[in-house]
Amino acid sequence: MNDDVTSYIDKALPWQIEVCRQLRGMIHDTIPTIDEQIQYGKPHFSKNGRHAAVINVAKSKVSFMVFNASEVEAVKGVLRSMGNGERKTADIVEGQDVDYNLLAEVLAKASSGL
Protein backbone atom coordinates (compact mmCIF):
# COMPACT_ATOMS: atom_id res chain seq x y z
CA MET A 1 0.00 0.00 0.00
CA ASN A 2 1.19 3.46 -0.90
CA ASP A 3 1.85 5.83 2.03
CA ASP A 4 0.71 8.85 0.00
CA VAL A 5 -2.67 7.20 -0.59
CA THR A 6 -2.93 6.41 3.12
CA SER A 7 -2.18 10.06 3.96
CA TYR A 8 -4.82 11.27 1.48
CA ILE A 9 -7.44 9.03 3.08
CA ASP A 10 -6.47 9.88 6.65
CA LYS A 11 -7.05 13.62 6.02
CA ALA A 12 -10.77 13.10 5.33
CA LEU A 13 -13.72 13.24 7.69
CA PRO A 14 -14.20 10.12 9.88
CA TRP A 15 -17.10 8.74 7.83
CA GLN A 16 -15.16 9.38 4.61
CA ILE A 17 -12.09 7.62 6.00
CA GLU A 18 -14.20 4.52 6.64
CA VAL A 19 -15.70 4.59 3.13
CA CYS A 20 -12.26 5.13 1.53
CA ARG A 21 -10.73 2.28 3.52
CA GLN A 22 -13.57 -0.02 2.48
CA LEU A 23 -13.19 1.00 -1.17
CA ARG A 24 -9.41 0.60 -1.06
CA GLY A 25 -9.69 -2.87 0.47
CA MET A 26 -12.35 -3.85 -2.07
CA ILE A 27 -10.12 -2.67 -4.93
CA HIS A 28 -7.17 -4.71 -3.66
CA ASP A 29 -9.37 -7.77 -3.08
CA THR A 30 -10.86 -7.48 -6.59
CA ILE A 31 -7.54 -6.85 -8.37
CA PRO A 32 -4.71 -8.29 -6.23
CA THR A 33 -2.04 -6.99 -8.65
CA ILE A 34 -3.31 -3.39 -8.52
CA ASP A 35 -0.86 -0.51 -8.22
CA GLU A 36 -1.87 2.61 -6.32
CA GLN A 37 -0.47 6.12 -6.39
CA ILE A 38 -1.50 9.74 -6.10
CA GLN A 39 -2.08 11.32 -9.51
CA TYR A 40 -3.82 14.63 -10.12
CA GLY A 41 -4.11 14.92 -6.32
CA LYS A 42 -6.23 11.77 -5.91
CA PRO A 43 -5.63 8.05 -5.33
CA HIS A 44 -5.51 6.26 -8.68
CA PHE A 45 -5.44 2.49 -9.01
CA SER A 46 -3.84 0.94 -12.10
CA LYS A 47 -3.62 -2.52 -13.59
CA ASN A 48 -0.87 -3.21 -16.12
CA GLY A 49 -0.15 0.51 -16.29
CA ARG A 50 -3.74 1.47 -17.16
CA HIS A 51 -6.18 3.29 -14.88
CA ALA A 52 -8.78 1.02 -13.33
CA ALA A 53 -10.29 3.25 -10.61
CA VAL A 54 -9.96 6.48 -8.66
CA ILE A 55 -11.21 7.61 -5.25
CA ASN A 56 -11.99 11.29 -4.72
CA VAL A 57 -12.92 12.84 -1.38
CA ALA A 58 -15.07 15.97 -1.75
CA LYS A 59 -16.69 18.21 0.84
CA SER A 60 -19.86 16.16 1.27
CA LYS A 61 -19.18 12.90 -0.57
CA VAL A 62 -16.70 10.26 -1.67
CA SER A 63 -16.68 9.49 -5.38
CA PHE A 64 -15.53 6.14 -6.73
CA MET A 65 -14.87 6.11 -10.47
CA VAL A 66 -14.22 3.04 -12.59
CA PHE A 67 -12.51 3.34 -15.97
CA ASN A 68 -12.97 1.14 -19.06
CA ALA A 69 -16.60 0.65 -18.09
CA SER A 70 -18.34 1.01 -21.46
CA GLU A 71 -19.83 -2.46 -21.10
CA VAL A 72 -21.15 -1.75 -17.58
CA GLU A 73 -24.73 -0.50 -17.33
CA ALA A 74 -25.45 2.55 -15.19
CA VAL A 75 -27.59 1.82 -12.12
CA LYS A 76 -30.07 4.59 -11.34
CA GLY A 77 -29.26 6.23 -8.02
CA VAL A 78 -26.07 4.19 -7.59
CA LEU A 79 -23.80 4.33 -10.62
CA ARG A 80 -23.84 7.05 -13.27
CA SER A 81 -22.14 7.30 -16.64
CA MET A 82 -19.48 9.92 -17.20
CA GLY A 83 -18.42 11.40 -20.52
CA ASN A 84 -19.06 8.94 -23.32
CA GLY A 85 -19.95 6.15 -20.86
CA GLU A 86 -16.40 4.83 -20.64
CA ARG A 87 -16.33 5.79 -16.96
CA LYS A 88 -18.88 5.01 -14.27
CA THR A 89 -19.05 6.83 -10.94
CA ALA A 90 -20.68 6.11 -7.60
CA ASP A 91 -21.12 9.12 -5.28
CA ILE A 92 -21.32 8.08 -1.63
CA VAL A 93 -22.70 10.39 1.06
CA GLU A 94 -22.64 10.17 4.83
CA GLY A 95 -24.97 7.50 6.23
CA GLN A 96 -25.53 5.81 2.87
CA ASP A 97 -25.56 2.03 2.68
CA VAL A 98 -22.88 1.12 0.17
CA ASP A 99 -23.09 -2.05 -1.90
CA TYR A 100 -19.37 -2.82 -2.03
CA ASN A 101 -20.13 -6.16 -3.69
CA LEU A 102 -21.83 -4.39 -6.61
CA LEU A 103 -18.91 -1.96 -6.91
CA ALA A 104 -16.48 -4.91 -6.86
CA GLU A 105 -18.44 -6.60 -9.66
CA VAL A 106 -18.35 -3.40 -11.73
CA LEU A 107 -14.61 -3.04 -11.14
CA ALA A 108 -13.92 -6.69 -11.98
CA LYS A 109 -15.89 -6.49 -15.24
CA ALA A 110 -14.41 -3.16 -16.28
CA SER A 111 -10.81 -4.14 -15.51
CA SER A 112 -10.93 -7.66 -16.97
CA GLY A 113 -9.46 -6.48 -20.27
CA LEU A 114 -6.61 -4.46 -18.78
PyMOL commands that set and color helices and strands:
alter all, ss='L'
color gray80, all
select helices_A, chain A and resi 3-10+14-30+100-111
alter helices_A, ss='H'
color red, helices_A
select strands_A, chain A and resi 35-39+42-47+50-57+62-66+80-82+87-92
alter strands_A, ss='S'
color yellow, strands_A
deselect
rebuild
show_as cartoon
